[in-house]
Protein backbone atom coordinates (compact mmCIF):
# COMPACT_ATOMS: atom_id res chain seq x y z
CA UNK A 1 0.00 0.00 0.00
CA UNK A 2 1.27 3.44 -0.92
CA UNK A 3 2.06 6.03 1.73
CA UNK A 4 0.96 9.03 -0.35
CA UNK A 5 -2.14 9.61 -2.45
CA UNK A 6 -2.70 11.36 -5.76
CA UNK A 7 -3.02 15.16 -5.40
CA UNK A 8 -1.31 15.06 -2.00
CA UNK A 9 1.29 17.73 -1.30
CA UNK A 10 4.67 16.26 -0.30
CA UNK A 11 8.30 17.28 0.14
CA UNK A 12 10.82 15.84 -2.31
CA UNK A 13 14.45 15.17 -1.35
CA UNK A 14 16.91 14.19 -4.09
CA UNK A 15 19.47 12.65 -1.70
CA UNK A 16 17.71 11.51 1.52
CA UNK A 17 20.52 9.08 2.48
CA UNK A 18 23.39 11.51 1.92
CA UNK A 19 26.05 11.87 4.60
CA UNK A 20 26.16 15.61 3.91
CA UNK A 21 23.52 17.30 6.08
CA UNK A 22 22.90 20.08 3.55
CA UNK A 23 21.88 17.55 0.87
CA UNK A 24 19.92 15.25 3.15
CA UNK A 25 17.87 18.09 4.63
CA UNK A 26 17.07 19.84 1.32
CA UNK A 27 13.34 19.53 0.60
CA UNK A 28 11.32 20.82 -2.35
CA UNK A 29 7.53 21.10 -2.29
CA UNK A 30 5.87 18.78 -4.78
CA UNK A 31 2.51 17.31 -5.74
CA UNK A 32 1.84 13.59 -6.32
CA UNK A 33 0.46 13.13 -9.84
CA UNK A 34 0.35 9.35 -10.03
CA UNK A 35 1.05 6.35 -7.78
CA UNK A 36 2.45 3.46 -9.83
CA UNK A 37 1.42 -0.11 -9.16
CA UNK A 38 4.34 -2.50 -8.84
CA UNK A 39 3.24 -4.47 -11.93
CA UNK A 40 3.26 -1.36 -14.16
CA UNK A 41 6.50 0.24 -12.92
CA UNK A 42 8.86 -2.06 -10.98
CA UNK A 43 11.36 0.63 -9.92
CA UNK A 44 9.54 3.94 -9.36
CA UNK A 45 6.67 4.43 -6.91
CA UNK A 46 5.32 7.88 -7.87
CA UNK A 47 5.24 10.53 -10.56
CA UNK A 48 5.44 14.00 -8.99
CA UNK A 49 5.34 17.63 -10.04
CA UNK A 50 8.03 19.77 -8.38
CA UNK A 51 6.44 23.15 -7.77
CA UNK A 52 9.53 25.42 -7.78
CA UNK A 53 11.17 23.98 -10.91
CA UNK A 54 7.94 23.07 -12.78
CA UNK A 55 9.33 19.62 -13.57
CA UNK A 56 7.68 16.22 -13.56
CA UNK A 57 9.77 13.32 -12.21
CA UNK A 58 9.40 9.64 -11.45
CA UNK A 59 10.60 8.99 -7.88
CA UNK A 60 10.83 6.32 -5.20
CA UNK A 61 8.89 6.55 -1.96
CA UNK A 62 12.10 7.03 0.07
CA UNK A 63 12.55 10.43 -1.64
CA UNK A 64 9.20 11.77 -0.39
CA UNK A 65 8.25 13.17 3.00
CA UNK A 66 4.95 14.47 4.43
CA UNK A 67 4.37 18.18 3.85
C-alpha positions as CSV (number, residue, x, y, z in Angstrom):
1,X,0.0,0.0,0.0
2,X,1.3,3.4,-0.9
3,X,2.1,6.0,1.7
4,X,1.0,9.0,-0.3
5,X,-2.1,9.6,-2.5
6,X,-2.7,11.4,-5.8
7,X,-3.0,15.2,-5.4
8,X,-1.3,15.1,-2.0
9,X,1.3,17.7,-1.3
10,X,4.7,16.3,-0.3
11,X,8.3,17.3,0.1
12,X,10.8,15.8,-2.3
13,X,14.4,15.2,-1.4
14,X,16.9,14.2,-4.1
15,X,19.5,12.7,-1.7
16,X,17.7,11.5,1.5
17,X,20.5,9.1,2.5
18,X,23.4,11.5,1.9
19,X,26.0,11.9,4.6
20,X,26.2,15.6,3.9
21,X,23.5,17.3,6.1
22,X,22.9,20.1,3.6
23,X,21.9,17.6,0.9
24,X,19.9,15.2,3.2
25,X,17.9,18.1,4.6
26,X,17.1,19.8,1.3
27,X,13.3,19.5,0.6
28,X,11.3,20.8,-2.3
29,X,7.5,21.1,-2.3
30,X,5.9,18.8,-4.8
31,X,2.5,17.3,-5.7
32,X,1.8,13.6,-6.3
33,X,0.5,13.1,-9.8
34,X,0.3,9.3,-10.0
35,X,1.1,6.4,-7.8
36,X,2.4,3.5,-9.8
37,X,1.4,-0.1,-9.2
38,X,4.3,-2.5,-8.8
39,X,3.2,-4.5,-11.9
40,X,3.3,-1.4,-14.2
41,X,6.5,0.2,-12.9
42,X,8.9,-2.1,-11.0
43,X,11.4,0.6,-9.9
44,X,9.5,3.9,-9.4
45,X,6.7,4.4,-6.9
46,X,5.3,7.9,-7.9
47,X,5.2,10.5,-10.6
48,X,5.4,14.0,-9.0
49,X,5.3,17.6,-10.0
50,X,8.0,19.8,-8.4
51,X,6.4,23.2,-7.8
52,X,9.5,25.4,-7.8
53,X,11.2,24.0,-10.9
54,X,7.9,23.1,-12.8
55,X,9.3,19.6,-13.6
56,X,7.7,16.2,-13.6
57,X,9.8,13.3,-12.2
58,X,9.4,9.6,-11.4
59,X,10.6,9.0,-7.9
60,X,10.8,6.3,-5.2
61,X,8.9,6.6,-2.0
62,X,12.1,7.0,0.1
63,X,12.6,10.4,-1.6
64,X,9.2,11.8,-0.4
65,X,8.2,13.2,3.0
66,X,5.0,14.5,4.4
67,X,4.4,18.2,3.8
